[in-house]
Amino acid sequence: MSQPSTLSLDIVVPVYNEQATLDTSLRRLHAYLTDAVQASWRITIADNASTDETPAIADSLAAELGGVVAVHLPLKGRGRALKAVWGSSPAEVLVYLDEDLSTDLAALPPLVAPLLSGHSDLAIGTRLGRSSRVTRGGKREFISRSYNLLLRRTMSVGFSDAQCGFKAIRRDVAQRLLPLVEDDAWFFDTELLILAERAGLRIHEIPVDWVDDPHSSVDIVRTAREDLKGMLRVGTNIARGRIPVEAVYAELGRRPFAPPSPPSFFGQVVRFAIVGVLSTAAYALLYLLFSGFLGGQVANFMALLLTAVANTGANRRFTFGVRGRPGMVRHQFQGLAVFGIAWALTSGSLAVLHATTPGASPQVELIVLTVANLVATLLRFVLLRLWVFGSARKAPAGRAEHDAPAALPAAPAPSTTPELVLTPTETER
């Protein structure tokens, strides 16, 4: 491959004890890139502390094949390897592929095209798209779908598949996000995607054809457990403001062309009433459903909790005109605090009913709780308008652009980065 003045793609393949398949996979990848990819490229084999013959095989491939570089890191961890290689790469677009090449390589050009053009900031392959074609066992399929569903529901993200080993990112975006990512193992790319979406970056998805590697050594149960811990850590840090995603949004986020004006007070009242009626109806249905097998207090709590989350999200966008990812998690936590007050009101009314009318029927309980819920709804409007979304309504939608980029953490000092040992190709020598 010719060596242009600028490098377009750096395809990074993290490896750990892959002596059985590395040679075959890398030759297949090299042949595909040579035949099908017009942009300048380089393959970087990122060996992270392998204990078998993987390092020697990587060096041999780097010496034999043009455009292949071997990097050796002393510590294990896929995330650590990607941080080290991506952080020092000169390429415009940084790519990550699983060594087993489970994803059909025909998806690589459409993966990187929107990044090379500047249309998108990150790109991921998804095995969960309608047109994706996937072959894998039932256990892995169930765990993957459950994990991504939980991720979307708890972290309010829009991307569909966080774990597919087929991703790409623009170099300027990586330079800003990598210092914010704490995980050095399997949760690395999920954390990267969460922060990217929170910062208003555009994530492009493409459906892929994917065949499971039956010899994969990944412990999916342990990985899933660590991923759940990572989700809790990231969500907590975002809610507490420990991760400066708004500063990244100010620098790189894609803001609306024209921020929509918030509704008038009368419009807010009308919209809040619509959301309130729908929430009350949903609450009533959920309470009747839960009261059949749960106690009245537990049924009340579960019905209120589920409707409170949906209510806060609907009022955020529909009633008060607050859009964008920044502040979303904080608003949900504040909404849950408002929910706690509403729960105290409705629970108190239920306790009074049981004290004055022992053995009241579920229908009577429902009437009392509905009235109490309407009172709580009025209180919720006041608190949402003045407390939860008050500052968001007063500030313009693009307020983050005035935030100081200095809030971003400094890049790690060179002395803290694992030493990279590069084996140059013959052309580079």
Long-range contacts (C-beta under 8 A, 24 or more apart in sequence): 1-33, 1-34, 1-40, 1-41, 1-66, 1-67, 1-427, 2-40, 3-40, 3-427, 3-428, 4-40, 6-40, 6-90, 6-92, 7-40, 7-41, 7-42, 7-89, 7-90, 7-91, 7-92, 8-39, 8-40, 8-41, 8-91, 8-92, 8-93, 8-116, 9-37, 9-39, 9-40, 9-41, 9-42, 9-91, 9-92, 9-93, 9-95, 9-112, 10-41, 10-42, 10-44, 10-85, 10-86, 10-89, 10-90, 10-91, 10-93, 10-94, 10-95, 11-41, 11-42, 11-43, 11-44, 11-95, 11-97, 12-44, 12-46, 12-81, 12-82, 12-85, 12-86, 12-89, 12-94, 12-95, 12-96, 12-97, 13-43, 13-44, 13-45, 13-46, 13-96, 13-97, 13-98, 13-99, 14-46, 14-48, 14-78, 14-81, 14-82, 14-96, 14-99, 15-45, 15-46, 15-47, 15-48, 15-50, 15-54, 15-58, 15-99, 16-47, 16-48, 16-49, 16-50, 16-54, 16-76, 16-78, 17-50, 17-51, 17-52, 17-54, 17-217, 18-50, 18-54, 18-99, 19-50, 19-52, 19-53, 19-54, 19-57, 20-215, 21-99, 21-100, 21-215, 22-54, 22-57, 22-58, 22-61, 22-99, 23-57, 23-61, 25-99, 25-100, 25-101, 26-61, 26-65, 26-68, 27-61, 27-65, 28-101, 28-105, 29-97, 29-101, 29-105, 30-65, 30-67, 30-68, 32-105, 32-108, 33-67, 36-105, 36-106, 36-108, 36-109, 37-108, 37-109, 39-112, 39-116, 41-67, 42-67, 42-68, 42-69, 42-91, 43-67, 43-68, 43-69, 44-68, 44-69, 44-70, 44-71, 44-85, 44-89, 45-69, 45-70, 45-71, 46-71, 46-73, 46-81, 46-82, 46-84, 46-85, 47-71, 47-72, 47-73, 47-81, 48-73, 48-75, 48-76, 48-77, 48-78, 48-80, 48-81, 49-73, 49-74, 49-75, 49-76, 58-423, 59-423, 62-423, 62-424, 62-425, 63-423, 63-425, 63-426, 65-425, 66-425, 66-426, 66-427, 67-425, 67-427, 68-425, 69-422, 69-423, 69-424, 69-425, 69-428, 70-421, 70-422, 70-423, 71-420, 71-421, 71-422, 72-420, 72-421, 73-418, 73-419, 73-420, 74-418, 74-419, 75-184, 75-418, 77-184, 77-185, 77-188, 78-185, 78-186, 78-188, 79-181, 79-183, 79-184, 79-185, 79-186, 79-187, 79-188, 79-189, 80-184, 80-185, 80-418, 82-188, 82-189, 83-178, 83-181, 83-184, 83-188, 84-417, 84-418, 84-420, 85-420, 86-169, 86-171, 86-174, 86-178, 87-174, 87-175, 87-178, 87-411, 87-417, 88-417, 88-420, 89-171, 90-171, 91-171, 92-116, 92-170, 92-171, 93-168, 93-169, 93-170, 93-171, 94-168, 94-169, 94-170, 94-171, 94-174, 95-167, 95-168, 96-165, 96-166, 96-167, 96-168, 96-189, 97-165, 97-166, 98-165, 98-166, 100-213, 100-216, 102-165, 102-210, 102-211, 102-212, 102-213, 103-164, 103-165, 103-166, 103-208, 103-209, 103-210, 104-208, 104-209, 104-210, 106-209, 107-166, 107-206, 107-207, 107-208, 107-209, 110-206, 111-166, 111-167, 111-168, 111-204, 111-206, 112-168, 114-204, 115-168, 115-169, 115-170, 115-204, 118-170, 119-202, 119-204, 120-202, 120-203, 120-204, 121-169, 121-170, 121-173, 121-196, 121-201, 121-202, 121-203, 121-252, 121-254, 122-167, 122-168, 122-169, 122-170, 122-173, 122-192, 122-193, 122-196, 122-201, 122-202, 122-203, 122-204, 123-167, 123-168, 123-169, 123-203, 123-204, 123-205, 123-206, 124-159, 124-161, 124-162, 124-164, 124-166, 124-167, 124-168, 124-193, 124-203, 124-204, 124-205, 124-206, 125-161, 125-164, 125-166, 125-167, 125-205, 125-206, 125-207, 125-208, 125-210, 126-159, 126-160, 126-161, 126-164, 126-205, 126-206, 126-207, 126-208, 127-161, 127-164, 127-208, 127-210, 128-160, 128-161, 129-160, 129-161, 129-205, 129-206, 129-207, 129-208, 130-207, 131-207, 132-207, 132-208, 132-209, 132-210, 133-209, 133-210, 134-209, 134-210, 134-211, 134-212, 135-210, 135-211, 135-212, 136-210, 136-211, 136-212, 137-212, 139-220, 140-212, 140-220, 143-220, 143-221, 143-224, 147-224, 147-227, 150-228, 150-231, 151-190, 151-231, 154-231, 154-235, 155-194, 155-231, 155-234, 155-235, 156-313, 156-325, 156-328, 156-329, 156-332, 157-193, 157-194, 157-197, 158-197, 158-203, 159-193, 159-197, 159-203, 159-205, 160-205, 161-205, 162-189, 162-190, 162-193, 163-189, 163-190, 164-208, 164-210, 166-208, 172-252, 173-201, 173-252, 175-411, 176-248, 176-251, 176-252, 176-408, 177-248, 178-411, 179-408, 179-409, 179-410, 179-411, 179-412, 180-243, 180-244, 180-245, 180-248, 180-408, 180-409, 182-233, 183-230, 185-226, 186-218, 186-223, 186-226, 186-227, 187-226, 187-227, 187-230, 190-227, 190-230, 190-231, 191-230, 191-234, 194-234, 195-234, 195-243, 195-245, 195-248, 197-325, 198-238, 198-243, 198-245, 198-249, 198-325, 198-326, 198-328, 198-329, 199-245, 199-246, 199-248, 199-249, 199-252, 199-253, 199-325, 199-326, 200-249, 200-252, 200-253, 200-254, 200-255, 200-324, 200-325, 200-326, 201-248, 201-252, 201-253, 201-254, 202-254, 235-329, 238-329, 239-329, 239-330, 239-333, 241-330, 244-407, 244-408, 244-409, 245-325, 245-326, 246-326, 246-327, 246-400, 246-403, 247-400, 247-403, 247-404, 247-405, 247-407, 247-408, 248-408, 249-324, 249-325, 249-326, 249-400, 250-400, 250-401, 250-402, 250-403, 250-405, 251-405, 251-408, 253-400, 255-324, 255-397, 255-398, 255-401, 256-323, 256-324, 256-397, 256-398, 259-396, 259-397, 259-398, 260-321, 260-323, 260-397, 261-321, 262-320, 262-321, 262-322, 262-393, 263-319, 263-320, 263-321, 268-319, 268-320, 268-385, 269-381, 271-315, 271-318, 271-319, 272-315, 272-319, 272-381, 272-384, 274-318, 275-311, 275-314, 275-315, 275-318, 275-319, 276-311, 276-374, 276-377, 276-380, 276-381, 278-314, 279-307, 279-310, 279-311, 279-314, 279-377, 280-370, 280-373, 280-374, 280-377, 282-306, 282-307, 282-310, 283-307, 283-373, 284-366, 284-370, 287-366, 287-369, 288-362, 288-366, 291-362, 291-365, 296-350, 296-354, 296-362, 296-365, 297-347, 297-350, 300-343, 300-346, 300-347, 300-350, 300-369, 301-343, 301-347, 304-339, 304-342, 304-343, 304-346, 304-373, 305-339, 308-335, 308-336, 308-338, 308-339, 308-342, 309-335, 309-336, 311-335, 311-380, 312-336, 312-338, 312-384, 312-388, 315-384, 315-389, 316-389, 319-384, 320-384, 320-385, 320-389, 320-392, 320-393, 321-393, 322-389, 322-392, 322-393, 323-397, 324-397, 326-400, 327-392, 331-388, 331-389, 331-392, 334-387, 334-388, 335-384, 335-388, 338-379, 338-380, 338-383, 338-384, 338-387, 338-388, 341-376, 341-379, 341-380, 341-383, 342-373, 342-376, 342-377, 342-379, 342-380, 345-372, 345-375, 345-376, 345-379, 346-372, 346-373, 346-376, 348-372
